[in-house]
Amino acid sequence: MRLQAVVRKGHIKEIDERKDLLYWLDRSPRERMEAVTFIISQYLKPGQRMDKTAVTRRKLSPDID
């Protein structure tokens, strides 16, 4: 399956993001995953893999008993 380019030009303040959301909600889950994979592949260098680790650091409160 090939992705179809959809281009809309306009001033950033005039673009309605709800239309983008409705467009992507109308696509199948497979199409959405293909689009995300394509965007990630453009970001990564050849042979580079995406870092899938997530780290959250929090300070412990001294009030904990």
RACORKA-V976785 format. One record per residue. SS is DSSP state (A for helix, B for strand, O for the rest). BURIAL is I if it has 16 or more other ideal C-beta (glycine too) atoms within 10 Angstrom, else O. Layout:
# RACORKA-V976785
ss = (SS	SS)
burial = (BURIAL	BURIAL)
This chain:
# RACORKA-V976785
ss = (O	O	O	O	O	O	O	O	O	O	O	A	A	A	O	O	A	A	A	A	A	A	A	A	A	A	O	O	A	A	A	A	A	A	A	A	A	A	A	A	A	A	A	O	O	O	O	O	O	O	O	O	O	O	O	O	O	O	O	O	O	O	O	O	O)
burial = (O	O	O	O	O	O	O	O	O	O	O	O	O	O	O	O	O	O	O	O	O	O	O	O	O	O	O	O	O	O	O	O	O	O	O	O	O	O	O	O	O	O	O	O	O	O	O	O	O	O	O	O	O	O	O	O	O	O	O	O	O	O	O	O	O)
